[in-house]
């Protein structure tokens, strides 16, 4: 028996017993007087921008203006116009020049400003992480107070990939120097539809 097999057998023999997940009483977890205001405050505190818009035509106009600027802009939201579905097969080197990406979010969590996006909403799973400026669109009614409620609202196994995204990319080194946009989008703007 090789050392590798001994280690793996040792691990297999010494597995802890499975413990059932605790039952959460959703009536006693965190609540907020205004879920949207909490969502907005959290996103702004981590570098994101939040704008409440009355209808989707405002976003259609912004997308048209962005595309007219000559920059590489991707639309992944059917309600805004023609989808840029050709990017589904693009590689990272082909996507690295994306200036703005418009992506629809499924559910938002007010406690941390995170928004769930399914892979199908991204068109290409690299898109929200490789674009320079990420634009997420979410319906106000789909903002819930906590991550517990957000997880209850999504189907994690529905697709092969999905992610919670909150604000722009950021990192800090050991000297505590914050850098925004180091590993992904330099900015994140969230449009909340009334």
Number of C-alpha atoms within 10 A of each C-alpha: 5 6 8 9 10 11 11 11 11 11 11 10 9 9 8 8 6 6 6 6 6 6 6 9 7 11 7 7 11 10 15 14 8 10 19 23 13 20 24 21 18 21 24 16 12 17 18 21 18 23 12 16 16 12 11 15 12 12 18 14 12 12 20 13 11 16 16 11 10 9 12 16 22 26 23 24 20 12 13 18 12 11 15 14 14 10 18 14 10 14 11 12 8 10 17 16 14 18 20 25 25 26 23 24 26 20 24 30 26 26 21 21 27 23 26 23 23 21 17 15 18 26 22 19 17 18 27 26 19 23 25 23 22 27 23 24 24 21 17 17 13 18 24 21 24 22 19 14 16 21 13 9 15 14 10 14 8 10 10 9 13 18 16 17 19 20 28 25 22 17 12 11 8 6 6 8 9 12 13 18 19 13 13 19 24 22 21 27 20 26 22 23 18 12
